[in-house]
Amino acid sequence: MIPRPYQQQAHDAAWQYLSSQSGEPLIVLPTGAGKSLVIAMMVEQARKFDARVIVLQHRKELIEQNAEKIQILLPDIRIGIYSAGLNSRDTEADVVCAGIQSVHSKAHEFGRRELILIDEVHLVGGNDDSMYGKFLADIRAINPRARMLGLTATPFRTGEGPICGRDKLFQRICYEAYTGDMIREGWLCPITNKAADATVDTSGIKKRGSEFVSGDMAKAFNSGDKVAMACGEIVEKCHDRHSVLIFGAGVEHAEHVADTLRTLTGERVGIVTGESMPLERMTALTDFKAGELRWLVNCDVLTTGFDAPCIDAIAILRATMSPGLFAQIVGRGLRKHESVSNCLILDFGQNIARHGSIDDPDYGRAKPGGGSGSGVEKSGRGKECLNCGIDVPAGDKECPECGFGFPDEPKDRHDETADDTSTLTGVPDPEVWEVIGCAWGVHVKKANDSRTLRVDYTVRLLEAEGNLAQKTISEWVCFEHSGFARTKAVKWWAARSTHDIPDTIDDAVSYLDRHVARMPSQITTQAEGKFSRITSVDFTDLRPEEIEWLEVVEVADGGDYRFDDDAVPF
């Protein structure tokens, strides 16, 4: 069992908290980040001290899934199951995975227990609160020193705010990892979004409390030609996808969607609802996970804990007022898999517009429009410089490291029309370009005389339809800066030359004027405001005999590029 860095950090933070502080801590990890491994690490650590453990879940599928994963990771520890739904009532094992509905009044049957782990803590609330509270109180009546640790991807509940607080089951978050950070670091699958043409207007759906009335919502999505239009769009936009998970608005609606997809595709379509027969349900889930079933429609079943890393498209044919539920739905597509480069999200229920981007550190804690959605203050996290990558205080207009000027924040959060390029994670889809030429020179920013190496790539968009005119994409390499900007420049040079790292821009240009450097055959860009940032380069298609196209372009004005400062992203 080799944990990822953040999994190790989560384990260490939780164990440190339990060892030195009072109260019950909470670990927050995005869906797909591997909470099961963290649970197994906590179990393993506890067993080193002969502590006996109970792992609590809500649903039998999760109980069985967690027990299986922990057993694989810890083969020398016997893992028991206590669940009426699974027809197993093991109270003797040192580690028991149990359903709260089955054990909330039976704590005395388990004897002395030292550690209680609760998975999917965001589901704790209402009557469940009393069940968990009663179980913990009974456990502590036997062992007053028993401790509890919660794990979740969404540390809030709609209408109730944060699940941590002085008077709640959990008092503090001891470790939290953010979805956006983990996508950028490569731990989670990138998410892309295509605007749905058949979006259902949800403004007229009645609300009860903090959620849409389920019957009215199902009726809105299942009326008229909406199903046919939505399914046609799903088939069209998922033609190159291999595992498509679809969320319906109700049982009848889910069945209607499944029937329509069968007619349109001629393929087998699985369906899982609360009314599905056990064998039918098991067969559909098993075949979908194995890649033998391309289409799987569900209704209110696979929103939490469902583990199928092969998913590369999710169609959301429902609406929800709950940011937690929406994050859980989208989270089904965040798990990494070698066959999946990104997961496509098709949102037909205006959920993205309603809740904002799931990679926002404040997602679920505040409404997209800036108002408080749960009584939690903004985190105050900074922003990343688009040029040199260092963290900058959110209110700063200019990067203190490289001088990059941040574009003004838009005053209005909504456009009159939908943005077809908007992605779920709040940025347009990346674009891949073929590099057909390259030039370089010194650039001096007039405002502060900051000097950089400006590199201009002449490119054409790959896989574009028809003829596309060439364009130029520029990047600025900051050899004369310090900190992260210098580190980034060093990496840039090391990928292109075996020559010593230049200390100045002049040294870099002088070398490039006299020697052939290794330049990329492809670049990938990400639009950020009015600028496009190069996020990755590909050298694989470039052979030494094919780099003769590289030539130096003479630059006027003493070799300096002179542009308006607001046209330069630093």
C-alpha positions as CSV (number, residue, x, y, z in Angstrom):
1,M,0.0,0.0,0.0
2,I,1.8,3.1,-1.3
3,P,-0.3,6.2,-0.6
4,R,-0.3,9.4,-2.6
5,P,1.3,12.4,-0.9
6,Y,-2.1,14.0,0.0
7,Q,-3.4,10.6,1.3
8,Q,-0.4,10.4,3.6
9,Q,-0.9,14.0,4.7
10,A,-4.6,13.3,5.4
11,H,-3.7,10.3,7.5
12,D,-0.9,12.1,9.4
13,A,-3.1,15.1,10.1
14,A,-6.0,13.0,11.4
15,W,-3.8,10.8,13.6
16,Q,-2.0,13.9,15.0
17,Y,-5.4,15.5,15.8
18,L,-6.8,12.3,17.4
19,S,-3.6,12.0,19.5
20,S,-3.3,15.5,20.7
21,Q,-6.7,17.3,20.6
22,S,-10.2,16.9,21.8
23,G,-13.2,16.8,19.6
24,E,-13.9,14.8,16.5
25,P,-12.1,15.7,13.3
26,L,-13.1,15.5,9.6
27,I,-11.1,14.7,6.5
28,V,-12.3,16.3,3.2
29,L,-11.1,14.7,0.0
30,P,-12.8,15.1,-3.4
31,T,-14.6,12.2,-5.0
32,G,-12.1,9.9,-6.7
33,A,-9.3,10.9,-4.4
34,G,-9.2,7.5,-2.7
35,K,-10.8,7.9,0.7
36,S,-10.9,4.1,1.0
37,L,-7.1,4.0,1.1
38,V,-7.1,6.7,3.9
39,I,-9.6,4.6,5.8
40,A,-7.4,1.5,5.4
41,M,-4.3,3.5,6.6
42,M,-6.2,4.7,9.7
43,V,-7.3,1.1,10.4
44,E,-3.7,-0.2,10.0
45,Q,-2.4,2.5,12.3
46,A,-5.1,1.8,14.9
47,R,-4.3,-2.0,14.8
48,K,-0.7,-1.3,15.6
49,F,-2.0,-0.2,19.1
50,D,-4.5,-3.1,19.2
51,A,-7.3,-0.6,18.8
52,R,-10.6,-2.2,17.6
53,V,-12.4,-0.3,14.8
54,I,-15.8,0.2,13.4
55,V,-16.3,1.7,9.9
56,L,-19.8,3.1,9.4
57,Q,-21.6,3.7,6.1
58,H,-25.2,4.4,5.0
59,R,-25.7,1.9,2.2
60,K,-25.0,-1.8,1.8
61,E,-23.2,-1.3,-1.5
62,L,-20.7,1.0,0.3
63,I,-20.4,-1.3,3.3
64,E,-19.4,-4.2,1.0
65,Q,-17.2,-2.0,-1.2
66,N,-15.2,-0.6,1.7
67,A,-14.9,-4.0,3.4
68,E,-13.5,-5.5,0.1
69,K,-11.0,-2.6,-0.4
70,I,-9.8,-2.6,3.1
71,Q,-9.3,-6.4,3.0
72,I,-7.3,-6.2,-0.2
73,L,-5.1,-3.5,1.3
74,L,-4.8,-5.2,4.7
75,P,-4.9,-8.9,3.9
76,D,-3.6,-9.9,7.4
77,I,-6.5,-8.2,9.2
78,R,-9.9,-9.9,9.3
79,I,-12.6,-7.5,8.2
80,G,-16.1,-8.2,9.4
81,I,-19.5,-6.9,8.1
82,Y,-22.6,-6.1,10.1
83,S,-25.5,-5.3,7.8
84,A,-29.0,-6.6,7.7
85,G,-29.2,-5.9,4.0
86,L,-26.1,-8.1,3.4
87,N,-27.3,-10.7,5.9
88,S,-24.1,-10.5,7.9
89,R,-23.9,-9.7,11.6
90,D,-20.2,-10.0,12.6
91,T,-19.5,-8.4,15.9
92,E,-16.3,-10.2,16.8
93,A,-13.9,-9.0,14.2
94,D,-11.4,-6.4,15.3
95,V,-12.4,-4.3,12.3
96,V,-16.1,-4.2,11.3
97,C,-17.7,-2.4,8.4
98,A,-21.3,-1.7,9.4
99,G,-24.5,0.1,8.4
100,I,-25.7,2.7,10.8
101,Q,-29.3,1.6,10.3
102,S,-28.4,-1.9,11.5
103,V,-26.2,-1.0,14.5
104,H,-27.4,2.3,15.9
105,S,-29.0,0.5,18.9
106,K,-26.6,-2.4,19.1
107,A,-23.3,-0.8,20.2
108,H,-23.2,-3.1,23.3
109,E,-22.8,-6.1,21.0
110,F,-19.4,-4.9,19.7
111,G,-17.7,-4.6,23.1
112,R,-15.0,-2.1,23.7
113,R,-14.1,-0.1,20.5
114,E,-11.5,2.6,20.3
115,L,-12.0,4.2,16.9
116,I,-15.2,4.9,14.8
117,L,-14.7,5.9,11.2
118,I,-17.7,7.4,9.4
119,D,-17.6,7.5,5.6
120,E,-19.7,9.9,3.5
121,V,-20.4,12.1,6.5
122,H,-22.3,14.6,4.4
123,L,-25.2,12.2,4.6
124,V,-25.4,12.6,8.4
125,G,-28.3,14.8,9.3
126,G,-31.9,14.7,10.4
127,N,-32.8,11.4,11.9
128,D,-29.4,10.1,11.1
129,D,-28.0,12.5,13.5
130,S,-29.8,10.8,16.4
131,M,-28.7,7.4,15.1
132,Y,-25.0,8.4,15.0
133,G,-25.3,10.3,18.2
134,K,-26.9,7.4,20.0
135,F,-24.4,4.9,18.7
136,L,-21.4,7.1,19.7
137,A,-22.9,7.7,23.1
138,D,-23.4,4.0,23.7
139,I,-19.9,3.2,22.4
140,R,-18.5,5.8,24.9
141,A,-20.5,4.4,27.7
142,I,-18.4,1.2,27.3
143,N,-15.2,3.1,26.5
144,P,-15.1,6.8,27.4
145,R,-11.9,7.3,25.4
146,A,-13.3,6.1,22.1
147,R,-12.7,8.6,19.2
148,M,-14.5,9.3,15.9
149,L,-13.2,10.4,12.5
150,G,-15.4,11.5,9.5
151,L,-14.6,11.5,5.8
152,T,-16.5,13.3,3.0
153,A,-16.1,15.0,-0.3
154,T,-18.6,17.7,0.6
155,P,-18.4,19.2,4.1
156,F,-21.7,20.9,4.0
157,R,-25.5,20.3,3.8
158,T,-27.9,22.3,1.8
159,G,-29.9,24.6,4.1
160,E,-27.8,23.6,7.1
161,G,-24.4,24.9,6.2
162,P,-21.1,23.3,7.3
163,I,-21.3,19.9,8.9
164,C,-18.5,20.9,11.3
165,G,-19.2,23.1,14.3
166,R,-19.1,23.4,18.1
167,D,-22.5,21.7,18.6
168,K,-22.2,19.1,15.8
169,L,-20.8,15.6,15.6
170,F,-17.6,16.9,14.1
171,Q,-15.9,20.0,15.4
172,R,-13.0,20.7,12.9
173,I,-11.7,19.9,9.5
174,C,-8.2,18.5,10.1
175,Y,-7.3,18.1,6.4
176,E,-8.8,19.3,3.1
177,A,-7.7,18.8,-0.5
178,Y,-9.3,20.9,-3.2
179,T,-10.7,19.5,-6.5
180,G,-9.1,22.1,-8.7
181,D,-5.7,21.5,-7.2
182,M,-5.9,17.8,-7.6
183,I,-7.0,18.0,-11.2
184,R,-4.1,20.3,-12.0
185,E,-1.6,18.0,-10.2
186,G,-2.9,15.0,-12.2
187,W,-4.5,13.0,-9.3
188,L,-8.0,13.5,-10.7
189,C,-9.5,13.2,-14.2
190,P,-9.9,16.5,-16.0
191,I,-13.5,17.5,-16.6
192,T,-14.8,19.1,-19.8
193,N,-18.3,20.4,-20.5
194,K,-20.3,20.9,-23.6
195,A,-23.3,23.2,-23.4
196,A,-26.5,21.2,-23.7
197,D,-28.8,22.4,-26.4
198,A,-31.8,20.7,-24.9
199,T,-31.5,22.3,-21.5
200,V,-34.7,22.2,-19.4
201,D,-36.0,25.4,-17.9
202,T,-36.1,24.8,-14.2
203,S,-37.4,28.2,-13.1
204,G,-41.0,27.0,-12.8
205,I,-40.3,23.8,-10.8
206,K,-41.7,24.1,-7.3
207,K,-39.4,23.9,-4.3
208,R,-39.9,22.4,-0.9
209,G,-37.4,23.6,1.7
210,S,-34.0,23.6,0.0
211,E,-34.7,21.2,-2.9
212,F,-36.9,20.8,-5.9
213,V,-40.2,18.9,-5.5
214,S,-39.2,15.5,-6.9
215,G,-42.5,14.8,-8.7
216,D,-42.6,18.2,-10.3
217,M,-39.0,18.0,-11.4
218,A,-39.5,14.5,-12.9
219,K,-42.6,15.8,-14.8
220,A,-40.6,18.8,-16.2
221,F,-37.8,16.6,-17.6
222,N,-40.2,13.8,-18.9
223,S,-42.7,16.0,-20.7
224,G,-43.2,16.6,-24.4
225,D,-40.2,15.9,-26.7
226,K,-37.6,16.7,-24.0
227,V,-36.5,13.0,-23.6
228,A,-36.1,12.5,-27.4
229,M,-34.2,15.7,-27.8
230,A,-31.9,15.1,-24.8
231,C,-31.2,11.5,-25.8
232,G,-30.4,12.5,-29.4
233,E,-27.9,15.1,-28.1
234,I,-26.3,12.6,-25.7
235,V,-25.8,10.1,-28.5
236,E,-24.4,12.8,-30.8
237,K,-22.0,14.3,-28.2
238,C,-20.9,10.9,-26.7
239,H,-20.2,9.2,-30.0
240,D,-16.6,8.7,-29.0
241,R,-17.2,7.9,-25.3
242,H,-17.1,4.4,-23.9
243,S,-18.8,4.5,-20.5
244,V,-21.7,7.0,-20.2
245,L,-23.5,7.4,-16.9
246,I,-26.9,9.1,-17.0
247,F,-28.8,10.6,-14.1
248,G,-32.6,10.6,-14.5
249,A,-35.2,12.8,-12.7
250,G,-37.4,9.9,-11.6
251,V,-38.0,6.2,-12.1
252,E,-40.5,6.7,-15.0
253,H,-38.2,9.3,-16.6
254,A,-35.2,7.0,-16.2
255,E,-37.1,4.1,-17.9
256,H,-38.2,6.5,-20.7
257,V,-34.6,7.6,-21.2
258,A,-33.3,4.0,-21.3
259,D,-35.9,3.0,-23.9
260,T,-35.2,6.0,-26.1
261,L,-31.4,5.3,-26.0
262,R,-32.0,1.6,-27.0
263,T,-34.1,2.8,-30.0
264,L,-31.5,5.4,-31.0
265,T,-28.4,3.3,-30.6
266,G,-29.5,-0.3,-31.1
267,E,-27.3,-1.1,-28.1
268,R,-27.9,-2.6,-24.7
269,V,-28.8,0.1,-22.1
270,G,-28.6,-0.7,-18.4
271,I,-30.9,0.9,-15.8
272,V,-30.7,1.0,-12.0
273,T,-33.3,2.5,-9.8
274,G,-34.7,2.0,-6.3
275,E,-37.2,-0.4,-7.9
276,S,-34.7,-2.6,-9.8
277,M,-34.6,-6.2,-8.9
278,P,-31.3,-7.2,-7.1
279,L,-30.0,-9.5,-9.9
280,E,-30.8,-6.9,-12.6
281,R,-29.1,-4.2,-10.6
282,M,-26.0,-6.3,-9.8
283,T,-25.7,-7.4,-13.5
284,A,-25.9,-3.8,-14.8
285,L,-23.4,-2.4,-12.3
286,T,-20.9,-5.3,-12.9
287,D,-21.1,-5.1,-16.7
288,F,-20.8,-1.3,-16.6
289,K,-17.7,-1.4,-14.4
290,A,-16.2,-4.1,-16.6
291,G,-16.7,-2.0,-19.7
292,E,-19.2,-4.4,-21.2
293,L,-22.1,-2.0,-20.9
294,R,-21.7,1.4,-22.6
295,W,-24.9,3.2,-21.3
296,L,-26.1,3.1,-17.7
297,V,-29.2,5.1,-16.6
298,N,-29.9,5.6,-12.9
299,C,-32.2,7.4,-10.6
300,D,-31.1,8.4,-7.1
301,V,-28.9,5.4,-6.7
302,L,-25.3,6.1,-7.9
303,T,-24.8,9.6,-6.5
304,T,-22.5,8.5,-3.6
305,G,-19.7,6.0,-3.3
306,F,-20.2,4.4,-6.8
307,D,-16.7,3.4,-8.0
308,A,-16.4,3.0,-11.8
309,P,-13.1,4.6,-13.0
310,C,-13.9,3.9,-16.6
311,I,-16.6,6.6,-16.8
312,D,-15.7,9.2,-19.5
313,A,-19.1,10.9,-19.8
314,I,-21.9,11.9,-17.5
315,A,-25.3,13.2,-18.6
316,I,-27.3,15.0,-15.9
317,L,-31.0,14.9,-16.9
318,R,-32.2,16.3,-13.6
319,A,-31.9,19.5,-11.5
320,T,-30.9,19.8,-7.8
321,M,-30.6,22.7,-5.4
322,S,-28.0,20.8,-3.4
323,P,-24.4,21.7,-4.3
324,G,-23.3,18.6,-2.4
325,L,-25.5,16.3,-4.5
326,F,-24.3,18.0,-7.7
327,A,-20.7,17.6,-6.7
328,Q,-21.3,13.9,-5.8
329,I,-22.9,13.4,-9.3
330,V,-20.0,15.1,-11.1
331,G,-17.5,13.3,-8.9
332,R,-18.4,10.0,-10.5
333,G,-16.3,11.2,-13.4
334,L,-13.2,12.4,-11.4
335,R,-11.5,9.0,-10.9
336,K,-8.4,8.4,-13.0
337,H,-8.2,5.6,-15.4
338,E,-5.6,4.8,-18.0
339,S,-8.2,4.6,-20.8
340,V,-9.8,8.0,-19.9
341,S,-8.2,11.3,-20.8
342,N,-11.1,13.5,-19.6
343,C,-14.7,13.1,-18.6
344,L,-17.4,14.9,-20.5
345,I,-20.3,16.5,-18.5
346,L,-23.6,17.3,-20.2
347,D,-25.8,19.3,-17.9
348,F,-29.4,19.5,-18.9
349,G,-30.7,20.9,-15.6
350,Q,-28.9,24.3,-15.3
351,N,-26.9,22.9,-12.4
352,I,-23.6,24.4,-13.4
353,A,-25.1,27.9,-13.6
354,R,-26.8,27.3,-10.3
355,H,-23.9,26.1,-8.3
356,G,-20.7,27.3,-10.0
357,S,-17.5,25.5,-10.6
358,I,-16.7,22.4,-8.4
359,D,-13.0,23.4,-8.5
360,D,-13.7,26.6,-6.6
361,P,-12.3,26.2,-3.0
362,D,-15.5,27.9,-1.8
363,Y,-17.8,25.6,-3.7
364,G,-20.9,24.9,-1.7
365,R,-19.9,27.3,1.0
366,A,-21.0,30.4,-0.9
367,K,-23.4,31.0,-3.8
368,P,-21.9,31.6,-7.2
369,G,-23.2,35.2,-7.1
370,G,-21.1,36.0,-4.0
371,G,-23.8,35.7,-1.3
372,S,-23.4,33.3,1.5
373,G,-25.0,30.0,0.9
374,S,-24.2,28.4,4.2
375,G,-23.0,31.1,6.6
376,V,-19.3,30.3,5.9
377,E,-16.9,33.1,5.1
378,K,-14.8,33.1,2.0
379,S,-11.6,31.2,2.5
380,G,-9.3,34.0,1.5
381,R,-7.2,31.7,-0.7
382,G,-5.1,33.6,-3.2
383,K,-4.8,33.2,-6.9
384,E,-2.1,31.9,-9.2
385,C,-0.1,34.1,-11.4
386,L,-0.8,33.1,-15.0
387,N,2.7,33.8,-16.1
388,C,5.1,32.5,-13.4
389,G,2.7,30.4,-11.3
390,I,3.4,31.7,-7.8
391,D,0.5,32.2,-5.3
392,V,-0.6,35.9,-5.1
393,P,-3.0,37.4,-2.6
394,A,-6.5,37.6,-4.2
395,G,-6.8,41.4,-4.1
396,D,-3.4,42.1,-5.8
397,K,-3.6,43.6,-9.3
398,E,0.0,42.7,-10.2
399,C,2.3,39.7,-9.5
400,P,5.0,40.7,-7.1
401,E,7.4,38.2,-8.6
402,C,7.2,38.8,-12.4
403,G,5.0,41.9,-12.7
404,F,2.1,40.2,-14.5
405,G,-1.0,42.4,-14.5
406,F,-4.2,40.5,-13.6
407,P,-7.3,41.3,-15.8
408,D,-10.1,43.1,-14.1
409,E,-12.8,40.8,-12.6
410,P,-16.1,41.0,-14.5
411,K,-18.8,43.0,-12.7
412,D,-21.6,40.8,-14.0
413,R,-21.6,37.1,-13.4
414,H,-24.1,36.2,-16.1
415,D,-24.2,36.7,-19.9
416,E,-27.3,37.1,-22.0
417,T,-26.5,33.8,-23.7
418,A,-24.8,30.6,-22.6
419,D,-21.1,30.3,-23.2
420,D,-20.5,27.3,-25.3
421,T,-16.9,27.1,-24.3
422,S,-17.4,27.2,-20.5
423,T,-16.3,24.1,-18.7
424,L,-17.4,22.7,-15.5
425,T,-14.2,23.7,-13.8
426,G,-14.6,27.3,-14.8
427,V,-12.2,27.5,-17.8
428,P,-12.6,26.8,-21.5
429,D,-11.5,23.5,-23.0
430,P,-7.8,23.2,-23.7
431,E,-6.7,23.4,-27.4
432,V,-3.9,21.4,-29.0
433,W,-1.8,23.1,-31.7
434,E,0.8,21.9,-34.3
435,V,3.9,24.0,-34.1
436,I,5.2,25.0,-37.6
437,G,7.6,27.8,-36.8
438,C,9.3,29.6,-33.9
439,A,11.0,32.9,-33.2
440,W,12.5,34.5,-30.1
441,G,13.9,37.8,-28.8
442,V,14.1,40.1,-25.8
443,H,11.0,41.7,-24.5
444,V,11.2,44.7,-22.1
445,K,8.1,45.8,-20.3
446,K,7.9,49.6,-20.4
447,A,6.2,50.0,-17.1
448,N,9.0,48.5,-15.0
449,D,11.8,47.6,-17.5
450,S,11.2,43.9,-16.6
451,R,13.1,41.7,-19.2
452,T,12.0,38.3,-20.4
453,L,12.7,36.0,-23.3
454,R,9.7,36.2,-25.6
455,V,9.1,33.0,-27.7
456,D,6.6,33.1,-30.5
457,Y,5.2,29.9,-31.9
458,T,3.5,29.8,-35.3
459,V,0.8,27.2,-35.0
460,R,-2.2,25.5,-36.5
461,L,-5.1,23.9,-34.6
462,L,-5.0,20.1,-34.7
463,E,-8.1,18.3,-35.8
464,A,-9.7,21.5,-37.1
465,E,-12.4,21.3,-39.8
466,G,-11.5,22.9,-43.0
467,N,-8.6,25.3,-43.5
468,L,-7.4,27.3,-40.5
469,A,-5.2,30.3,-40.9
470,Q,-2.0,30.2,-39.0
471,K,-1.7,32.2,-35.7
472,T,1.0,33.1,-33.2
473,I,1.1,32.0,-29.6
474,S,3.6,33.6,-27.3
475,E,5.2,32.7,-24.0
476,W,7.5,34.7,-21.7
477,V,10.5,32.9,-20.0
478,C,11.8,34.8,-17.0
479,F,15.5,33.9,-16.6
480,E,16.2,37.2,-14.8
481,H,13.5,36.8,-12.2
482,S,13.8,34.9,-8.9
483,G,11.7,32.3,-7.1
484,F,9.2,30.2,-8.9
485,A,9.6,32.3,-12.1
486,R,13.3,31.4,-12.3
487,T,12.6,27.7,-11.5
488,K,10.0,27.6,-14.3
489,A,12.6,29.2,-16.7
490,V,15.2,26.6,-15.7
491,K,12.7,23.7,-16.5
492,W,11.9,25.4,-19.8
493,W,15.6,25.5,-20.8
494,A,16.4,22.0,-19.6
495,A,13.7,20.5,-21.8
496,R,15.2,22.2,-24.9
497,S,19.0,22.3,-24.5
498,T,21.9,20.5,-22.7
499,H,23.8,23.8,-22.5
500,D,24.3,25.5,-19.1
501,I,21.3,27.4,-17.8
502,P,21.6,31.1,-18.9
503,D,21.7,33.7,-16.2
504,T,20.4,36.5,-18.4
505,I,18.0,37.0,-21.3
506,D,20.9,38.1,-23.4
507,D,22.8,34.9,-22.8
508,A,19.7,32.9,-23.7
509,V,19.2,34.8,-27.0
510,S,22.9,34.6,-27.9
511,Y,22.9,30.8,-27.5
512,L,19.7,30.4,-29.5
513,D,21.1,32.6,-32.2
514,R,24.1,30.3,-32.6
515,H,22.7,26.8,-31.8
516,V,19.7,24.7,-32.7
517,A,17.4,24.2,-29.8
518,R,14.9,21.4,-29.3
519,M,11.4,23.0,-29.8
520,P,8.1,21.3,-29.4
521,S,6.1,19.8,-32.2
522,Q,2.8,20.4,-30.4
523,I,1.7,22.7,-27.6
524,T,-1.5,22.7,-25.5
525,T,-3.0,26.0,-24.4
526,Q,-5.6,27.0,-21.9
527,A,-7.5,30.3,-22.2
528,E,-7.4,32.4,-19.0
529,G,-9.1,35.7,-19.4
530,K,-7.8,37.4,-22.6
531,F,-4.6,35.4,-22.6
532,S,-3.8,31.8,-23.4
533,R,-1.3,30.0,-21.2
534,I,0.8,27.1,-22.6
535,T,0.0,24.2,-20.2
536,S,2.0,21.4,-21.9
537,V,4.4,20.7,-24.7
538,D,5.0,17.6,-26.8
539,F,8.4,16.8,-28.3
540,T,7.6,13.2,-29.3
541,D,7.0,13.8,-33.0
542,L,10.1,16.0,-33.5
543,R,13.2,14.3,-34.9
544,P,16.6,16.1,-35.2
545,E,16.5,16.1,-39.0
546,E,13.2,17.9,-39.0
547,I,14.1,21.0,-37.0
548,E,15.6,23.0,-39.8
549,W,12.4,25.1,-39.9
550,L,13.7,26.8,-36.8
551,E,15.1,30.2,-37.7
552,V,15.8,33.5,-35.9
553,V,13.5,36.4,-36.8
554,E,15.3,39.8,-36.8
555,V,13.6,42.1,-34.3
556,A,13.8,45.9,-34.7
557,D,14.6,48.4,-32.1
558,G,17.8,47.0,-30.8
559,G,16.5,43.5,-30.5
560,D,13.7,44.5,-28.1
561,Y,10.1,43.6,-28.5
562,R,7.9,46.7,-27.8
563,F,4.3,46.1,-27.1
564,D,1.6,47.8,-25.1
565,D,1.9,46.7,-21.5
566,D,-1.7,45.5,-21.4
567,A,-0.9,43.1,-24.3
568,V,1.6,41.2,-22.2
569,P,0.5,38.7,-19.5
570,F,3.1,39.5,-16.8
